[in-house]
Each structure stands twice: as C-alpha cells, then as structure tokens.
Amino acid sequence: MEITSPLQQRIEQALEHCRPYLQADGGDIQLVNIKENGVVEVRYEGTCVICPLSPLTLRAGIERTIMHWVPEVKRVEAVSK
C-alpha cells in the first residue's frame, strides 16, 4: 500500500514500533487497508502467519500500539490477502 495520507503515515509509524519484535522472530506486518469506519486491515508475513500467538499479538500489541498513536482507529483486523 502506497502511503498517500497523513492517517496512513501515522499508522505506518505505529507499525514501525511493532516491527522489530515481529522481525526478531522471523515475521513482519504490512498495512493493507484503512476502512472509513476506522477499521485497519493488516497482513502478517513470515513466521507470524503460522504463529499460534498471532491473535494475541494483534490485540495486545499491534492494535493497542496503533490505537495509542492513532486514536481515530477503532479496530485492527488481520487479513490473509
């Protein structure tokens, strides 16, 4: 996803805070879409795709970080495509 708006930039900055932890275990995360209702869609990559703790990571780590940096985000969802 090409960064085209200040909202996307802020979300990407929040994801940059999460990436080192994911990359340390061979994974990563990409911003896929930002819906008008405040839902952000992300896609796991690498070992995060098969990690049984990825739902916990999404809620307790990634979603919390994004919502801290970008309060207008209401939810973060992982998508596979």
N, C-alpha and C positions, 0 to 999 in steps of 0.2 A: 504494500500500500504506500503510495507516494504521499509524503506529508504536505498537505496543502492548506491547513488551517491552524490557528493558534491552539484550538482544542486538541487536534491531533499531536501537535508538538508537545503539549503538556502531558498527554497520555504516554507518548514515547519517552519523555523524560522520566516519568514514574516507572515505566518498564525497565529503563536503564538501571534503576536501583535494584530491581529484581534479578536481572540477567546474570550477574556474577555468581549468585547462589545456584541458579539453574545450570549455568555453564560449568561450574565446578563438578557437577555430576554428569556431564555429557549431554545436557539438554539446552533448550532455549525456548523463547516465546516470541511470537510475532503478532502485531496488531493486524486484524483482518478487516474489521468494520466498526463503525460507530453509528448506532441507530438513533433516530430522532427522539426516542423515548428514554434516552440516557443509558441504554444497554451497550456495552462494549464487547465485541467478539474478538477473541484471541485464539491462536492456534499454537499448541505445543509442538516442539520439534525435538529430534534426537531421543534420548532415553526418557524424556518427560512423557512421550507418547505412551509408553508401556508401564510407567511407574504407577504402582497401586496407591501412592500417596498424592497423586496429582490433583484429585478433587479437594483435598485438604489444603494443598499448596495454593490452589486457585482462590479459595475462600479466605483463608487465614493470612496468606502472604500477598498474592498478586492483587486481589480485589481490594483488600484493606489499603495497600500502598496506593493504588490508583485513586481510590475514593478519598484518601488523605490529600493527595496532590491536586485532584480534580473533583471537587465536591459535587459538581453537577452530574457526575456519573452515578447511576442508580444501582447498577449490577454489572458484573463481568461474567461472561459465559465462554466456555471453551468449545470451539467448533473443530471439526475434522477436515473441512475443505475450505 
